[in-house]
């Protein structure tokens, strides 16, 4: 395995982990927004509803997970191109 192949394998593995992390955060976000919608539909004041449901997810956590995935995706893309160039692709 060449260095570029190894780098691609590592980049893809890291991207997969970031994808799993993002998916986990997104699932919690979905549950939180569903609970928020139910509370508001039930007549709760939005300020109270947000306060009641936001403990399970922070928007900063969602932003960080999205950013980590995008950075990992970019690195994997760069590694793909680097390997393609090494293998003689035009």
C-alpha positions in Angstrom: 0.0 0.0 0.0 1.4 3.4 -1.0 1.5 6.4 1.3 -1.3 8.0 -0.7 -3.4 4.8 -0.4 -2.9 4.7 3.3 -3.8 8.4 3.6 -7.0 7.8 1.7 -7.9 4.8 3.8 -7.3 6.9 7.0 -9.3 9.9 5.6 -12.2 7.7 4.7 -12.2 6.0 8.0 -12.2 9.3 9.8 -15.0 10.6 7.6 -17.1 7.5 8.4 -16.6 8.2 12.1 -17.6 11.9 11.7 -20.6 10.7 9.7 -21.7 8.4 12.6 -21.2 11.2 15.1 -23.2 13.7 13.0 -25.9 11.1 12.5 -26.2 10.6 16.3 -26.4 14.3 16.9 -29.0 14.7 14.1 -31.1 12.0 15.6 -31.1 13.7 19.0 -31.9 17.0 17.2 -34.9 15.4 15.4 -36.2 14.1 18.7 -35.8 17.5 20.3 -37.5 19.4 17.6 -40.4 16.9 17.5 -40.8 17.3 21.3 -40.7 21.1 20.9 -43.3 21.0 18.2 -45.6 18.8 20.4 -45.2 21.2 23.3 -46.0 24.2 21.2 -48.9 22.4 19.5 -50.2 21.6 23.0 -50.4 25.3 23.9 -47.1 25.8 25.7 -45.4 29.1 25.4 -42.5 28.7 23.0 -40.0 30.1 25.6 -41.1 27.5 28.1 -41.1 24.7 25.5 -37.6 25.6 24.3 -36.3 25.6 27.9 -38.0 22.3 28.6 -36.5 20.4 25.6 -33.1 22.0 24.9 -31.2 20.0 27.5 -30.9 17.0 25.1 -29.1 18.9 22.4 -27.1 22.1 22.0 -27.1 23.9 18.7 -23.4 24.4 19.1 -23.0 20.7 19.3 -24.8 20.3 16.0 -22.7 23.0 14.3 -19.5 21.4 15.6 -20.5 17.9 14.3 -21.5 19.4 10.9 -18.2 21.2 10.6 -16.2 18.1 11.7 -17.9 16.1 9.0 -17.3 18.8 6.3 -13.6 19.0 7.2 -13.3 15.2 7.1 -15.2 15.0 3.8 -12.9 17.7 2.3 -9.8 15.8 3.5 -11.1 12.5 2.0 -11.8 14.3 -1.3 -8.3 15.7 -1.4 -6.8 12.3 -0.6 -8.9 10.8 -3.5 -7.5 13.3 -5.9 -3.9 12.8 -4.6 -4.1 9.1 -5.1 -5.7 9.5 -8.5 -2.8 11.7 -9.6 -0.3 9.3 -8.2 -1.9 6.5 -10.2 -1.6 8.5 -13.4 -5.2 9.8 -13.8 -5.4 13.0 -15.8 
